């Protein structure tokens, strides 16, 4: 399909597919380092959000544009 016929959503999905394929070819130790979660990183991110906006909830509303109703939807979609 010619590129001009693709919408931006499809291009984003295709880019993600390519990224995942490239990630899958890495050694497990490398992909684990890239995709892993470290408590210190999460703590630093939370501290920065609180420093900028006073709370994580305020940060998500003010900086990310998340409405009052959206956190429940996000949790349902992202957490399992």
Biopython code that builds the backbone (N, CA, C, O; Angstrom):
import numpy as np
from Bio.PDB.StructureBuilder import StructureBuilder

atoms = [
    (1, "UNK", "N", (0.856, -1.175, 0.000)),
    (1, "UNK", "CA", (0.000, 0.000, 0.000)),
    (1, "UNK", "C", (0.896, 1.231, 0.000)),
    (1, "UNK", "O", (1.831, 1.313, 0.797)),
    (2, "UNK", "N", (0.627, 2.181, -0.877)),
    (2, "UNK", "CA", (1.436, 3.404, -0.900)),
    (2, "UNK", "C", (1.314, 4.162, 0.412)),
    (2, "UNK", "O", (0.257, 4.169, 1.042)),
    (3, "UNK", "N", (2.407, 4.801, 0.816)),
    (3, "UNK", "CA", (2.461, 5.515, 2.084)),
    (3, "UNK", "C", (1.396, 6.598, 2.182)),
    (3, "UNK", "O", (0.841, 6.814, 3.260)),
    (4, "UNK", "N", (1.096, 7.285, 1.080)),
    (4, "UNK", "CA", (0.115, 8.365, 1.135)),
    (4, "UNK", "C", (-1.296, 7.850, 1.424)),
    (4, "UNK", "O", (-2.160, 8.640, 1.803)),
    (5, "UNK", "N", (-1.553, 6.561, 1.258)),
    (5, "UNK", "CA", (-2.867, 5.992, 1.544)),
    (5, "UNK", "C", (-3.020, 5.524, 2.992)),
    (5, "UNK", "O", (-4.115, 5.148, 3.407)),
    (6, "UNK", "N", (-1.937, 5.545, 3.756)),
    (6, "UNK", "CA", (-2.000, 5.118, 5.151)),
    (6, "UNK", "C", (-2.330, 6.307, 6.042)),
    (6, "UNK", "O", (-1.843, 7.417, 5.831)),
    (7, "UNK", "N", (-3.163, 6.054, 7.036)),
    (7, "UNK", "CA", (-3.423, 7.127, 7.998)),
    (7, "UNK", "C", (-2.345, 7.102, 9.072)),
    (7, "UNK", "O", (-1.581, 6.142, 9.166)),
    (8, "UNK", "N", (-2.282, 8.161, 9.886)),
    (8, "UNK", "CA", (-1.224, 8.272, 10.884)),
    (8, "UNK", "C", (-1.304, 7.159, 11.925)),
    (8, "UNK", "O", (-0.280, 6.731, 12.457)),
    (9, "UNK", "N", (-2.532, 6.686, 12.221)),
    (9, "UNK", "CA", (-2.691, 5.601, 13.187)),
    (9, "UNK", "C", (-2.027, 4.327, 12.669)),
    (9, "UNK", "O", (-1.327, 3.649, 13.420)),
    (10, "UNK", "N", (-2.235, 3.999, 11.414)),
    (10, "UNK", "CA", (-1.638, 2.799, 10.827)),
    (10, "UNK", "C", (-0.123, 2.912, 10.783)),
    (10, "UNK", "O", (0.576, 1.931, 11.036)),
    (11, "UNK", "N", (0.394, 4.089, 10.465)),
    (11, "UNK", "CA", (1.845, 4.282, 10.432)),
    (11, "UNK", "C", (2.419, 4.072, 11.824)),
    (11, "UNK", "O", (3.470, 3.446, 11.966)),
    (12, "UNK", "N", (1.749, 4.584, 12.859)),
    (12, "UNK", "CA", (2.217, 4.417, 14.231)),
    (12, "UNK", "C", (2.229, 2.943, 14.607)),
    (12, "UNK", "O", (3.179, 2.475, 15.236)),
    (13, "UNK", "N", (1.194, 2.207, 14.234)),
    (13, "UNK", "CA", (1.137, 0.774, 14.533)),
    (13, "UNK", "C", (2.254, 0.043, 13.811)),
    (13, "UNK", "O", (2.918, -0.809, 14.402)),
    (14, "UNK", "N", (2.473, 0.362, 12.542)),
    (14, "UNK", "CA", (3.544, -0.280, 11.793)),
    (14, "UNK", "C", (4.903, 0.020, 12.412)),
    (14, "UNK", "O", (5.764, -0.858, 12.461)),
    (15, "UNK", "N", (5.108, 1.244, 12.885)),
    (15, "UNK", "CA", (6.369, 1.605, 13.529)),
    (15, "UNK", "C", (6.571, 0.807, 14.806)),
    (15, "UNK", "O", (7.681, 0.364, 15.100)),
    (16, "UNK", "N", (5.489, 0.622, 15.569)),
    (16, "UNK", "CA", (5.582, -0.184, 16.788)),
    (16, "UNK", "C", (5.904, -1.625, 16.455)),
    (16, "UNK", "O", (6.715, -2.254, 17.135)),
    (17, "UNK", "N", (5.274, -2.159, 15.409)),
    (17, "UNK", "CA", (5.546, -3.536, 15.005)),
    (17, "UNK", "C", (7.023, -3.714, 14.671)),
    (17, "UNK", "O", (7.639, -4.699, 15.076)),
    (18, "UNK", "N", (7.581, -2.780, 13.945)),
    (18, "UNK", "CA", (8.994, -2.858, 13.579)),
    (18, "UNK", "C", (9.861, -2.772, 14.824)),
    (18, "UNK", "O", (10.845, -3.502, 14.952)),
    (19, "UNK", "N", (9.498, -1.877, 15.749)),
    (19, "UNK", "CA", (10.267, -1.745, 16.986)),
    (19, "UNK", "C", (10.249, -3.036, 17.782)),
    (19, "UNK", "O", (11.282, -3.458, 18.300)),
    (20, "UNK", "N", (9.083, -3.672, 17.887)),
    (20, "UNK", "CA", (8.988, -4.928, 18.621)),
    (20, "UNK", "C", (9.784, -6.029, 17.949)),
    (20, "UNK", "O", (10.399, -6.851, 18.627)),
    (21, "UNK", "N", (9.781, -6.057, 16.635)),
    (21, "UNK", "CA", (10.572, -7.066, 15.923)),
    (21, "UNK", "C", (12.059, -6.868, 16.183)),
    (21, "UNK", "O", (12.795, -7.834, 16.381)),
    (22, "UNK", "N", (12.497, -5.609, 16.181)),
    (22, "UNK", "CA", (13.911, -5.328, 16.454)),
    (22, "UNK", "C", (14.253, -5.698, 17.890)),
    (22, "UNK", "O", (15.322, -6.251, 18.150)),
    (23, "UNK", "N", (13.362, -5.400, 18.817)),
    (23, "UNK", "CA", (13.589, -5.732, 20.219)),
    (23, "UNK", "C", (13.670, -7.246, 20.413)),
    (23, "UNK", "O", (14.474, -7.728, 21.210)),
    (24, "UNK", "N", (12.849, -7.982, 19.697)),
    (24, "UNK", "CA", (12.828, -9.436, 19.831)),
    (24, "UNK", "C", (14.142, -10.074, 19.384)),
    (24, "UNK", "O", (14.463, -11.184, 19.809)),
    (25, "UNK", "N", (14.892, -9.397, 18.547)),
    (25, "UNK", "CA", (16.156, -9.946, 18.053)),
    (25, "UNK", "C", (17.315, -9.701, 19.008)),
    (25, "UNK", "O", (18.387, -10.283, 18.839)),
    (26, "UNK", "N", (17.114, -8.847, 20.010)),
    (26, "UNK", "CA", (18.173, -8.565, 20.969)),
    (26, "UNK", "C", (18.355, -9.728, 21.934)),
    (26, "UNK", "O", (17.414, -10.486, 22.172)),
    (27, "UNK", "N", (19.555, -9.880, 22.493)),
    (27, "UNK", "CA", (19.736, -10.873, 23.557)),
    (27, "UNK", "C", (18.819, -10.543, 24.733)),
    (27, "UNK", "O", (18.501, -9.378, 24.973)),
    (28, "UNK", "N", (18.400, -11.566, 25.457)),
    (28, "UNK", "CA", (17.467, -11.357, 26.580)),
    (28, "UNK", "C", (18.005, -10.353, 27.595)),
    (28, "UNK", "O", (17.234, -9.571, 28.152)),
    (29, "UNK", "N", (19.290, -10.360, 27.841)),
    (29, "UNK", "CA", (19.845, -9.414, 28.811)),
    (29, "UNK", "C", (19.678, -7.978, 28.342)),
    (29, "UNK", "O", (19.418, -7.089, 29.154)),
    (30, "UNK", "N", (19.823, -7.740, 27.052)),
    (30, "UNK", "CA", (19.665, -6.388, 26.514)),
    (30, "UNK", "C", (18.201, -5.968, 26.501)),
    (30, "UNK", "O", (17.880, -4.844, 26.887)),
    (31, "UNK", "N", (17.314, -6.845, 26.068)),
    (31, "UNK", "CA", (15.893, -6.482, 26.038)),
    (31, "UNK", "C", (15.359, -6.303, 27.456)),
    (31, "UNK", "O", (14.497, -5.455, 27.690)),
    (32, "UNK", "N", (15.863, -7.091, 28.401)),
    (32, "UNK", "CA", (15.448, -6.934, 29.793)),
    (32, "UNK", "C", (15.859, -5.584, 30.344)),
    (32, "UNK", "O", (15.100, -4.955, 31.082)),
    (33, "UNK", "N", (17.051, -5.132, 29.994)),
    (33, "UNK", "CA", (17.517, -3.819, 30.456)),
    (33, "UNK", "C", (16.682, -2.700, 29.851)),
    (33, "UNK", "O", (16.406, -1.704, 30.519)),
    (34, "UNK", "N", (16.281, -2.851, 28.606)),
    (34, "UNK", "CA", (15.482, -1.819, 27.940)),
    (34, "UNK", "C", (14.024, -1.818, 28.388)),
    (34, "UNK", "O", (13.413, -0.755, 28.502)),
    (35, "UNK", "N", (13.470, -2.978, 28.640)),
    (35, "UNK", "CA", (12.045, -3.085, 28.938)),
    (35, "UNK", "C", (11.754, -3.262, 30.421)),
    (35, "UNK", "O", (10.595, -3.230, 30.835)),
    (36, "UNK", "N", (12.788, -3.445, 31.216)),
    (36, "UNK", "CA", (12.586, -3.684, 32.636)),
    (36, "UNK", "C", (12.150, -2.435, 33.388)),
    (36, "UNK", "O", (12.262, -1.314, 32.893)),
    (37, "UNK", "N", (11.659, -2.656, 34.574)),
    (37, "UNK", "CA", (11.228, -1.574, 35.454)),
    (37, "UNK", "C", (12.097, -1.623, 36.698)),
    (37, "UNK", "O", (12.266, -2.676, 37.312)),
    (38, "UNK", "N", (12.637, -0.492, 37.056)),
    (38, "UNK", "CA", (13.440, -0.411, 38.274)),
    (38, "UNK", "C", (12.749, 0.512, 39.254)),
    (38, "UNK", "O", (12.278, 1.590, 38.893)),
    (39, "UNK", "N", (12.698, 0.077, 40.491)),
    (39, "UNK", "CA", (12.017, 0.856, 41.521)),
    (39, "UNK", "C", (12.605, 2.263, 41.626)),
    (39, "UNK", "O", (11.868, 3.229, 41.828)),
    (40, "UNK", "N", (13.904, 2.382, 41.491)),
    (40, "UNK", "CA", (14.529, 3.702, 41.604)),
    (40, "UNK", "C", (14.068, 4.640, 40.489)),
    (40, "UNK", "O", (13.918, 5.841, 40.714)),
    (41, "UNK", "N", (13.840, 4.098, 39.284)),
    (41, "UNK", "CA", (13.350, 4.920, 38.170)),
    (41, "UNK", "C", (11.927, 5.385, 38.444)),
    (41, "UNK", "O", (11.589, 6.545, 38.210)),
    (42, "UNK", "N", (11.095, 4.473, 38.941)),
    (42, "UNK", "CA", (9.710, 4.845, 39.255)),
    (42, "UNK", "C", (9.665, 5.882, 40.370)),
    (42, "UNK", "O", (8.889, 6.835, 40.305)),
    (43, "UNK", "N", (10.490, 5.699, 41.387)),
    (43, "UNK", "CA", (10.529, 6.666, 42.480)),
    (43, "UNK", "C", (10.979, 8.033, 41.985)),
    (43, "UNK", "O", (10.407, 9.052, 42.372)),
    (44, "UNK", "N", (11.992, 8.062, 41.138)),
    (44, "UNK", "CA", (12.476, 9.337, 40.598)),
    (44, "UNK", "C", (11.403, 10.017, 39.761)),
    (44, "UNK", "O", (11.234, 11.234, 39.843)),
    (45, "UNK", "N", (10.675, 9.247, 38.956)),
    (45, "UNK", "CA", (9.605, 9.820, 38.139)),
    (45, "UNK", "C", (8.502, 10.386, 39.026)),
    (45, "UNK", "O", (8.008, 11.485, 38.774)),
    (46, "UNK", "N", (8.116, 9.650, 40.054)),
    (46, "UNK", "CA", (7.070, 10.132, 40.974)),
    (46, "UNK", "C", (7.513, 11.390, 41.702)),
    (46, "UNK", "O", (6.735, 12.335, 41.839)),
    (47, "UNK", "N", (8.754, 11.411, 42.168)),
    (47, "UNK", "CA", (9.280, 12.587, 42.855)),
    (47, "UNK", "C", (9.273, 13.809, 41.947)),
    (47, "UNK", "O", (8.952, 14.912, 42.390)),
    (48, "UNK", "N", (9.624, 13.620, 40.691)),
    (48, "UNK", "CA", (9.643, 14.735, 39.740)),
    (48, "UNK", "C", (8.233, 15.241, 39.455)),
    (48, "UNK", "O", (8.018, 16.451, 39.379)),
    (49, "UNK", "N", (7.279, 14.342, 39.298)),
    (49, "UNK", "CA", (5.888, 14.762, 39.076)),
    (49, "UNK", "C", (5.369, 15.564, 40.262)),
    (49, "UNK", "O", (4.701, 16.583, 40.088)),
    (50, "UNK", "N", (5.680, 15.096, 41.469)),
    (50, "UNK", "CA", (5.238, 15.803, 42.679)),
    (50, "UNK", "C", (5.930, 17.158, 42.778)),
    (50, "UNK", "O", (5.296, 18.146, 43.151)),
    (51, "UNK", "N", (7.214, 17.221, 42.452)),
    (51, "UNK", "CA", (7.942, 18.487, 42.497)),
    (51, "UNK", "C", (7.372, 19.497, 41.510)),
    (51, "UNK", "O", (7.302, 20.688, 41.814)),
    (52, "UNK", "N", (6.966, 19.037, 40.339)),
    (52, "UNK", "CA", (6.448, 19.938, 39.305)),
    (52, "UNK", "C", (5.035, 20.406, 39.592)),
    (52, "UNK", "O", (4.712, 21.574, 39.373)),
    (53, "UNK", "N", (4.187, 19.508, 40.081)),
    (53, "UNK", "CA", (2.753, 19.822, 40.140)),
    (53, "UNK", "C", (2.128, 19.653, 41.515)),
    (53, "UNK", "O", (0.947, 19.957, 41.685)),
    (54, "UNK", "N", (2.872, 19.185, 42.491)),
    (54, "UNK", "CA", (2.329, 19.023, 43.836)),
    (54, "UNK", "C", (1.802, 17.635, 44.131)),
    (54, "UNK", "O", (1.775, 17.223, 45.291)),
    (55, "UNK", "N", (1.386, 16.909, 43.117)),
    (55, "UNK", "CA", (0.926, 15.530, 43.279)),
    (55, "UNK", "C", (0.948, 14.842, 41.918)),
    (55, "UNK", "O", (1.017, 15.491, 40.874)),
    (56, "UNK", "N", (0.888, 13.525, 41.955)),
    (56, "UNK", "CA", (0.860, 12.774, 40.699)),
    (56, "UNK", "C", (-0.457, 13.016, 39.975)),
    (56, "UNK", "O", (-0.475, 13.153, 38.751)),
    (57, "UNK", "N", (-1.565, 13.071, 40.722)),
    (57, "UNK", "CA", (-2.862, 13.343, 40.091)),
    (57, "UNK", "C", (-2.861, 14.706, 39.406)),
    (57, "UNK", "O", (-3.335, 14.839, 38.278)),
    (58, "UNK", "N", (-2.322, 15.731, 40.100)),
    (58, "UNK", "CA", (-2.262, 17.069, 39.503)),
    (58, "UNK", "C", (-1.379, 17.059, 38.261)),
    (58, "UNK", "O", (-1.705, 17.707, 37.266)),
    (59, "UNK", "N", (-0.267, 16.332, 38.308)),
    (59, "UNK", "CA", (0.623, 16.242, 37.149)),
    (59, "UNK", "C", (-0.109, 15.649, 35.953)),
    (59, "UNK", "O", (-0.021, 16.172, 34.842)),
    (60, "UNK", "N", (-0.837, 14.549, 36.183)),
    (60, "UNK", "CA", (-1.526, 13.908, 35.057)),
    (60, "UNK", "C", (-2.602, 14.822, 34.470)),
    (60, "UNK", "O", (-2.821, 14.822, 33.259)),
    (61, "UNK", "N", (-3.274, 15.599, 35.321)),
    (61, "UNK", "CA", (-4.291, 16.536, 34.811)),
    (61, "UNK", "C", (-3.645, 17.707, 34.076)),
    (61, "UNK", "O", (-4.025, 18.029, 32.950)),
    (62, "UNK", "N", (-2.661, 18.343, 34.722)),
    (62, "UNK", "CA", (-2.079, 19.579, 34.196)),
    (62, "UNK", "C", (-1.103, 19.354, 33.040)),
    (62, "UNK", "O", (-1.164, 20.050, 32.027)),
    (63, "UNK", "N", (-0.223, 18.403, 33.190)),
    (63, "UNK", "CA", (0.841, 18.204, 32.203)),
    (63, "UNK", "C", (0.463, 17.233, 31.086)),
    (63, "UNK", "O", (0.907, 17.382, 29.947)),
    (64, "UNK", "N", (-0.352, 16.248, 31.417)),
    (64, "UNK", "CA", (-0.715, 15.238, 30.425)),
    (64, "UNK", "C", (-2.109, 15.423, 29.854)),
    (64, "UNK", "O", (-2.480, 14.766, 28.881)),
    (65, "UNK", "N", (-2.891, 16.328, 30.465)),
    (65, "UNK", "CA", (-4.233, 16.592, 29.969)),
    (65, "UNK", "C", (-5.226, 15.480, 30.237)),
    (65, "UNK", "O", (-6.192, 15.318, 29.490)),
    (66, "UNK", "N", (-5.004, 14.711, 31.293)),
    (66, "UNK", "CA", (-5.911, 13.615, 31.645)),
    (66, "UNK", "C", (-7.091, 14.204, 32.421)),
    (66, "UNK", "O", (-6.895, 14.918, 33.404)),
    (67, "UNK", "N", (-8.297, 13.909, 31.984)),
    (67, "UNK", "CA", (-9.487, 14.423, 32.652)),
    (67, "UNK", "C", (-9.742, 13.657, 33.953)),
    (67, "UNK", "O", (-9.110, 12.635, 34.221)),
    (68, "UNK", "N", (-10.668, 14.163, 34.745)),
    (68, "UNK", "CA", (-11.010, 13.505, 36.014)),
    (68, "UNK", "C", (-11.536, 12.084, 35.781)),
    (68, "UNK", "O", (-11.329, 11.208, 36.620)),
    (69, "UNK", "N", (-12.207, 11.850, 34.661)),
    (69, "UNK", "CA", (-12.822, 10.541, 34.390)),
    (69, "UNK", "C", (-11.833, 9.529, 33.804)),
    (69, "UNK", "O", (-12.060, 8.322, 33.892)),
    (70, "UNK", "N", (-10.761, 9.999, 33.219)),
    (70, "UNK", "CA", (-9.871, 9.108, 32.485)),
    (70, "UNK", "C", (-9.004, 8.168, 33.326)),
    (70, "UNK", "O", (-8.695, 7.080, 32.841)),
    (71, "UNK", "N", (-8.591, 8.507, 34.552)),
    (71, "UNK", "CA", (-7.725, 7.560, 35.274)),
    (71, "UNK", "C", (-8.313, 6.162, 35.414)),
    (71, "UNK", "O", (-7.588, 5.176, 35.283)),
    (72, "UNK", "N", (-9.596, 6.059, 35.673)),
    (72, "UNK", "CA", (-10.215, 4.738, 35.766)),
    (72, "UNK", "C", (-10.129, 3.978, 34.456)),
    (72, "UNK", "O", (-9.877, 2.773, 34.443)),
    (73, "UNK", "N", (-10.341, 4.689, 33.349)),
    (73, "UNK", "CA", (-10.240, 4.060, 32.036)),
    (73, "UNK", "C", (-8.803, 3.622, 31.753)),
    (73, "UNK", "O", (-8.564, 2.530, 31.236)),
    (74, "UNK", "N", (-7.851, 4.491, 32.101)),
    (74, "UNK", "CA", (-6.451, 4.150, 31.880)),
    (74, "UNK", "C", (-6.036, 2.941, 32.702)),
    (74, "UNK", "O", (-5.352, 2.051, 32.199)),
    (75, "UNK", "N", (-6.445, 2.904, 33.961)),
    (75, "UNK", "CA", (-6.105, 1.767, 34.815)),
    (75, "UNK", "C", (-6.686, 0.473, 34.246)),
    (75, "UNK", "O", (-6.018, -0.562, 34.231)),
    (76, "UNK", "N", (-7.927, 0.540, 33.780)),
    (76, "UNK", "CA", (-8.564, -0.647, 33.219)),
    (76, "UNK", "C", (-7.823, -1.137, 31.964)),
    (76, "UNK", "O", (-7.722, -2.341, 31.729)),
    (77, "UNK", "N", (-7.314, -0.207, 31.174)),
    (77, "UNK", "CA", (-6.642, -0.567, 29.935)),
    (77, "UNK", "C", (-5.190, -0.973, 30.126)),
    (77, "UNK", "O", (-4.679, -1.809, 29.380)),
    (78, "UNK", "N", (-4.512, -0.387, 31.126)),
    (78, "UNK", "CA", (-3.080, -0.593, 31.242)),
    (78, "UNK", "C", (-2.637, -1.561, 32.321)),
    (78, "UNK", "O", (-1.540, -2.114, 32.248)),
    (79, "UNK", "N", (-3.479, -1.771, 33.322)),
    (79, "UNK", "CA", (-3.110, -2.665, 34.412)),
    (79, "UNK", "C", (-3.857, -3.985, 34.297)),
    (79, "UNK", "O", (-5.030, -4.013, 33.923)),
    (80, "UNK", "N", (-3.197, -5.043, 34.611)),
    (80, "UNK", "CA", (-3.846, -6.351, 34.637)),
    (80, "UNK", "C", (-3.311, -7.181, 35.749)),
    (80, "UNK", "O", (-3.739, -8.321, 35.930)),
]
sb = StructureBuilder()
sb.init_structure("model")
sb.init_model(0)
sb.init_chain("A")
sb.init_seg("    ")
for serial, (resi, resn, name, xyz) in enumerate(atoms, 1):
    if name == "N":
        sb.init_residue(resn, " ", resi, " ")
    sb.init_atom(name, np.array(xyz, "f"), 0.0, 1.0, " ", f" {name:<3s}", serial, name[0])
structure = sb.get_structure()
